[in-house]
């Protein structure tokens, strides 16, 4: 595992992140020779929030009309 000082990481942050993404090899950032943080590649978000329920169920019937007809609503009778 590659180690890099905090000062050098600060100066080359974007370059280091690109290398980690490309190689998959983590980089440990040190401060005064002691490990502080580890930069690792992020897990890919294969499934996002949009469409994650696609093809999981079927919609049957009318989903827009109310279950109770409007003429039976209390507010419409007043």
Secondary structure as UniProt FT lines:
FT   STRAND          2..5
FT   HELIX           6..11
FT   HELIX           13..23
FT   STRAND          27..31
FT   TURN            32..33
FT   STRAND          34..39
FT   TURN            50..55
FT   HELIX           70..72
FT   HELIX           74..77
//
